[in-house]
């Protein structure tokens, strides 16, 4: 009876041990399976490298060789100029005793009121009372034109009498070209504009239109000590689009 009790007690103890180990084994299996699942979820698949496209370009053909230099032109022989044969010298049969004198262009007769032998510095064909160094056909007492002078000092500047408006070029009007044209003009003793030079201009024919108009202007001449003189005058023309 004692043996039966001991055997039954061992079986009961074994069953109790199995019951205690079973939950631990199950827990270990769950942990292992869970770790495997988590590892699969967190694993990153390897990304394949994208394919590399290789393009081949054919280089352009080399440029053609330069043309050969032109051959030097053949030297053209210079024509030989033949000197004309000199005519033989023929001795005159008879030599005259006297050589006739050449008549001078001036008449042998004098001019009334003239000076014998002429005046020093005079010219042939002049008139009595003329100025030495003058020209034939000049006016007695005439004065050689003086060059224009600058306005200043005792020079009284010219006064504008007649003004002609310049024509605005159509191409400049469409291009909206506007501004100031400065011209240096020469006013002679009669008050006429004899020359016009552009100092500051505008494009598209505007400067030319200004000079063309200025050359038609009329002035009261400038004076110096009461005498009309030719002067330089600076003229400003404004071109403005409304």
Number of C-alpha atoms within 10 A of each C-alpha: 5 7 8 8 9 11 11 11 11 11 11 11 12 11 10 11 11 10 11 11 10 11 11 11 11 11 11 12 12 12 12 12 12 12 12 11 11 11 11 10 9 8 8 8 6 6 6 6 6 6 6 6 6 6 6 6 6 6 6 6 6 6 6 6 6 6 6 6 6 6 6 6 6 6 6 6 6 6 6 6 6 6 6 6 6 6 6 6 6 6 7 7 6 6 8 8 6 6 7 7 6 6 8 7 7 9 9 8 6 12 11 7 9 12 10 8 7 13 13 8 9 16 16 9 11 16 16 15 10 18 18 12 10 17 13 12 9 13 11 12 9 10 9 7 10 11 11 15 14 12 18 9 7 10 18 18 21 23 12 12 10 12 13 13 14 19 14 18 16 12 12 15 15 8 10 11 17 16 13 16 21 19 22 18 21 23 28 24 21 14 22 19 20 13 15 20 13 17 13 12 18 19 10 15 15 25 24 18 17 28 23 16 15 26 18 15 17 19 19 18 21 24 18 15 9 10 11 18 24 27 24 21 20 14 16 15 18 12 19 12 10 3
